[in-house]
Amino acid sequence: MADVSTIPLKKTPLHAMHLRLGARMAEFGGYDMPIQYADGIMAEHNWTRAHAGLFDVSHMGPSFLTLPQLGGGDEAHRKVSALVEKLVPSDIAGLAPGKIQLTVLLNADGGIIDDLMIGRPSDPAMQGGLYIVVNAGTKDNDFAVIQNAAGGEATLHRADDRALVAIQGPEAEAVIAGIFPEAVGLTFMTFVKLNGTAFGDVVATRCGYTGEDGFEILVPAEHGEAFANRLLEDERVKPIGLGARDSLRLEGGMCLYGHDIDASKTPVAASLSWMISRPRRERGDFPGAQRILGELKDGVPSKRVGIKPLGRAPAREGTEIQNIDGETIGVITSGGFGPTVNGPVAQGYVDTSYAKAGTPLKLLVRGKQLDAEVATLPFVPAKYKR
């Protein structure tokens, strides 16, 4: 096995731009990615909340699963949906044209392989295809799992050689209106393909992946930097690194794969039961269905909750969670300072008997017990356009 430290980091199509803008770079998901720029994480976080932040998410795994003959109509959509429904607990066949579903890939035991987005095209002629976006660190395995499930019936076309640019924040819509006016009509968890734009054929989604309203634009690599520069010409837009991305998603109560969710967790334990649609529950035809349906009925030993430290010190990943008697009842999986709430925020897993909002907790930070309590997620409500 190769020494991971000797494997060269991959670069996104916007890598040179990040260096030019003075970003502090670090490894993430096998890529050399911008962590922050000169203004710092807190300023970038606050700018995104008030204006519009530009995020390079080209390290993620966009792709297109397509039948040999795309065709149109519901039957083509049902056929391609049946292939991915072997892997996820959501009702992909029931998606309306132009809609996106956030869901999870499951292993045979119901453990979460990854979280991902699956979209049904709005174009009537493209109903035999799906737009699928997976996470950076798991994408090679995810793509193999999806293609294996599709067999020879459909082909997964990777699009992770393109630039994927997210523009997030309350002014994102006004910014995009001047570039792709056709995308302004999108609402939360919808998407559209725009052909023949000034930046080539693009896919525009409105998923607000930071917890803020916003768009994610898939652009041909050769147009990636020009598109990013066009966004940055707008005084409402600033480049934002992964540090602020993390504080935004943490305040939004969103999971980070490999931290808050992994193959040892089921959707029920991860408080993601809403992803298991009613038709799939009734049919029980998804991986790990027996276990998961049992958990829905009888409960789980521990579950993911929001946690609010009551002091000023943040509780980082790995922090032990105790009850008021000092007994270990769980662990923090993500934690840090929330600039919008002006205090520390976290999430983690606790014994289910302690999962009710308001339950007092102790956090063992550097050998000291700090007061905390279970909090309702999200810490900052989203303002998506519905």
N, C-alpha and C positions, 0 to 999 in steps of 0.2 A: 504493500500500500504506500502511495506517495505521501511524503511529508507535506501536510496541508500548508505549512508555513512557506514552502518553496513553490507552491502553485501561484503563478502570476494572477493578480486580481484582474477581473474583467472591467471594462470601461463602458459606460453608457455613451450614446451619441452626444451628450451634453458635457462630457468630462472636461474638454478644453475650456468650455465656458465657465465651469465651476472654478478652475484654476485661475482663469483671468479675473474672476470676481473676488479672488482671495479667500475661497472657502477653506476651512479646516477639514481635511479628508480623512476617512478611516474605512476599514473593511466592514461591509454589511452584505450578507447574502452572497458572498463571493465577489462582490463588486467594490471598487474604490468609490465611495459615496461622500457627498458633502454633509458634515455633521452640523456645522454652523458657519455663518459668515461674520463679518466684522462687528455687526450690531449685537450679536450674542443671542442665545436661545430665548431668553425672556422677551427681548424686544421683538424677535421674529414671531413668537407666539402671539403677543399682543397685536402686532400688525395684522396677522391673519384674522384675528377676531374682529378687528375694526375695518379692515380694507380688503386686500387680496394678496395671497401668497402664492408664489410659483414653486412647485415641488417637482423635482425630477424623480419619477417613479418608473423609469425605463428598466430598472433591474427586475421588475416583476415579470410575470409570465402570461402575456396576452396570447391568445390562440383562436383558431377557428376550426370547429369540428364540422365536417361537411360530408354529406352523402355523395356518391359518384355523380348522380344526376340530382342537382338541388331541387328543382321543381318548385311548385307552389302548393298552397293549401294546407289544411290542418293535418292531412294524412302524412305528408312529408315531415311536418313538425313532430307529430307523434312518433314517427319512426326513428328520427334522430334523438328525440328525448328519451326513448326507451333505452337507448344505449348508455346514457349517463345516469339514468335512474337506477341502474345496477349498482351505482356507487354512492348515491346521495339519498337523503331521506325527504327531500322536498319534491313538490309537484311541478316538475319542469314541463310536462305535457300541458299543464293548465295555465302556463304563462300566456298572457296576452301579447300580441305583436308589439315589439318595441320595449317590452318590460325586461327587467333584470332581477334575478333572485340571488340573494346571499345565502350560501349553504355550506355544507361541509362534506368532504370526502371521508368515507368511513372504511375501516378495515373489517375483516370478517367478524370481529368481536364487538363491533360498534364503536371502536376507538377512533378519534379524529386524526386523520392523516394530514389534513390541511383544511383551511377555510378558503372559499373561492366564490367568484361571481359567475353566473351563467345567464346569458341574455338571448332572447328570441328576436331575430331581426324583424323590423317593421316592413321591409320590402316584401311584397307578396311572392316575388320570384325567388326569394332566398330562404324559404321556409324549411328547406332541408339542411339548414346550417344553424350552428349556435356559436355565440361569442363567449369565450371562456377566459377568465383571468385568474391565475393562481399566484401564490406567493413566491418570492425570489429564492429563498433558501431551500425550498422543497420542489421547485418546478420540474427538475429533470425527472424525479421519481413520479410526480403528479402526471406529467405528460405521458410517461410510460404506462402508468396505471389506466389512464383514460383511453389511450390507443389500444391497450390490451383488451379493455372492455368492449371497445368498438369493433375489434377483430378486423375482418376484411370488409365490413359493411360501410364504414365511414373512415375518413382520413383526418388526422389532427395536423393542422398546418400551424407551426410555431410562428409567432409574430414578435418574439422577444428580441429581434434584431432591429426593431423600430424604436423611435422615441415615444415614451409615454409621459406626458406632461400634465400635472394636475394644477388647476388654478382654483384656489379655495378661499372662501371668505364672503362677507356680505356684499362686496362690490364685484365679485367674480362675474355675475350675470351681465353687469354693465360693461365690463371689460370684454367679455366674449361677444357681446352684441355688435361690437365694432369690427369683429373679425369673422365670426361665423353666426350671422343673425338667425340662420335656420335652426341653431341649437338652443336659442333662448326659450323656445316653447317646451323644451324638455322639463319634466318634473322628476322628483326624487325616484331613483332606481329605474330610469328609462334611458334609452340610447338611440342613436341614429347614425347611419353611414352617410357621409357627405362626399360626393365624387367631384373631381375637377376643381378643387379649391386652389387658392394661391399657394397652398402648402401640400398639394397632391390630394389623393384620396385619403380621408381621415375617418376615424370612428370617434364620436363624441358621446360620452356617458355623463350622467349627472348622479353620482353616487355619494358625493360628500365624504370621501374616505377618511378625512380628518375629524369628522364630527361637525364640520362647518358645511354650509351649502357650497356647492362648487362642481366643477367639470373636470373630467379626465379625458385628455385628447391623445389618441394614438395617431402618430404622424410618421410618414416614411423617414428613415434615418437621415437621408440627405437633406431633408427640410427641417430636421429637429432643432438645430441651433438657430436657424432663421426664425422659426416660430417662437422659440423662447425669447429671442431678442425683440421680436415684435411685441410680445407681452410686456417685457421689461421697459419698453419705450413709454408705457403708460405709467404715469406718476402714482397711480393707485396700486401698482404691483411691485413687490420686492421678492428677491429669491429667498427661499426658506430651506433650512437643512433638516436632517432627520431628527435632531435633538428636539426641535419644536414640534415636528410631526408626532413624536412620542408623547410629549406633554399634552398636546391637543387630543390625541386619541385616548390618553389615560383619563382626562377630564370627561371625555365622551363615553367612558365605560366600555370601550372597544377592546377586544382580545388581540393580543399579539401572539402569532403562532410560534410554538417553541418555548413559550413562557406561560401564558395564561391558558393555553390549550395545547394538547399534544396527544399522542396515540394512547396514553394512559387514561384519558378523559373521554367520557361520552358527552353527547349534546345535553343530556339531562343534568349531569354533574356540572357542566360548564354554564348552566342557566341559559342554554340555547334551544330549549324545547320547542320554541316557536318555529324553528326551522323544520320540524317534523310535521308535515302537512296532514290534514285530516284524511284525504284519500290514501295517503301512504300508511297512516296508522291503521286504517281499516283493512288495507290489503296485507300489511305486514311483510312487504316484499323488498325491504332494503337491508343492507348488511347489518348484522347484529340486532335484527328486529326483535328477536325473543328477549334478549337482555334489555334493550332500550324500552320496549313496551312494558316489561316487568318493572323497570325503574320508574316509568311514568305512573304506574299503578301503585307501587309500594314505596317509592322514594329512594334516595341514594344516601350513602353514609356521610358524604361531604359534598359541598357545592360552592361554586364561585359566587362571591359577594363583593360589594364595594366596602372599603374600609377607610374611615376618616381618623387619622391620628389627631388627637385633641390639642397637642402642643404645636411647636414650629418645626420640630425635627422630622425629616422624611424617613419612611420605612422602605428600605430597598428590597429587591427580589431576594428571597431566601430568609427573610426575617421570620422568626418563630412567632406564632400567634398563640396566646394563652387566654384561658378564662380568668375571672377575677380571683380564683383560688390558686393560680399559677400552674395549672395543668395545661399541657400542650394540646391545642385543638385544631391547629392548621398552620399554614405558611403563606407569606406574601409572595405573589407571582409577578407583580409589577408595582412599582411605587416611585414617587418623586414629588417635586414641588409643582403645584398647580397655579400658574400665574393668575388665571381668571378668578379662581376662588381664593387666591392670596393665602394659600396654606398647603400643607402636604395632603396628597391623595394617594390611594392605593387600591389594589384589588388582590384577592387571594382566595384560598379554599379553607373553609372552616367546617367542623362537624355540623351536620344539618340542624341539630338542636340549638345551635347558636347563630343561625343564619338570618333571624328576624332583624329588620332595620331597628336601630337603637340599642341593640344588645351591647353591653359594655365589654371591652376586651383589654388585654394587655399585650404590648408588642415588646419583644426582647431585642433592644437596639444597643449594641456595644455593651452587653452585659447588664443594661438597666431596663427595668420595666417602665414603659411609657403608656399612658392612657390612650385608648382609642375606642371607637364604636363601629358597629356595622352600619353602612350607609346605603341608601337607595341609589342605584345607578340610573342614568348618568349623573355625574357631579355638575355638569353644565348641559342643560337641555339643548338638543339640536334645533336648528331653525331651517330645516329642509323645505324646499318648495314642493308642496304636495299637489 
